[in-house]
Amino acid sequence: MAAKQGIRALATAPLAPFKHERVTVPEWEGAKLVVRQMTAGDWIDYRAAIARAREAAGVEPGEAAEVPVNVIPATALVLVRTLFDESGKRVLSDRDADDVAASFSDVHGRLVDKAFELSGISNNADPVADAGNV
């Protein structure tokens, strides 16, 4: 029975099957956190948020943006989905995404960059380019 509980714990652990990295955030009183790679669902939701931002800016699908597209809500969503405490619990919920977007800074951006890197998409995923702001 103990072995089954161990397997269950591993199978349901939010960090176990994913690449993740422990980080210290000096700007946040030296907080020790874990950044996890994005899940497939996170990636889909990020891309949908980018599409909504492009639409809100009046940019047609596949068209280069002639106006800036606000990608901060999409990147804030990535952060709330990929930031965990040291015990493996999410630090933020999806409901926090708007608050994170409102205070988005270089610190937040660094953590999102780490999530992209761990997801293996850091070289291909650029929120600015995704939004057509190149």
Long-range contacts (C-beta under 8 A, 24 or more apart in sequence): 13-88, 14-84, 14-88, 14-89, 14-90, 15-84, 15-88, 18-118, 19-118, 19-119, 20-84, 20-118, 21-114, 21-118, 22-86, 23-111, 23-114, 25-107, 25-111, 27-107, 28-107, 32-86, 33-83, 33-84, 33-85, 33-86, 33-91, 33-111, 34-83, 34-84, 34-85, 34-86, 34-88, 35-82, 35-83, 35-84, 35-111, 35-114, 35-115, 35-118, 36-82, 36-83, 36-84, 36-115, 36-118, 37-82, 37-115, 37-118, 37-119, 37-120, 38-78, 38-81, 38-82, 38-115, 38-116, 38-118, 38-119, 38-121, 39-81, 42-77, 42-78, 42-81, 42-82, 43-119, 43-121, 45-77, 45-81, 46-74, 46-75, 46-77, 46-78, 47-130, 49-73, 49-74, 49-77, 50-74, 50-127, 50-130, 50-131, 53-131, 54-131, 54-132, 57-131, 59-131, 59-132, 63-132, 64-132, 64-134, 65-131, 65-132, 65-133, 68-133, 69-131, 69-132, 69-133, 70-131, 71-127, 71-128, 71-130, 71-131, 71-133, 72-101, 72-104, 73-97, 73-98, 73-101, 74-127, 74-130, 75-101, 75-104, 75-108, 75-109, 75-112, 75-127, 76-100, 76-101, 76-104, 76-108, 78-112, 78-115, 78-116, 79-108, 79-111, 79-112, 79-115, 82-111, 82-112, 82-115, 83-111
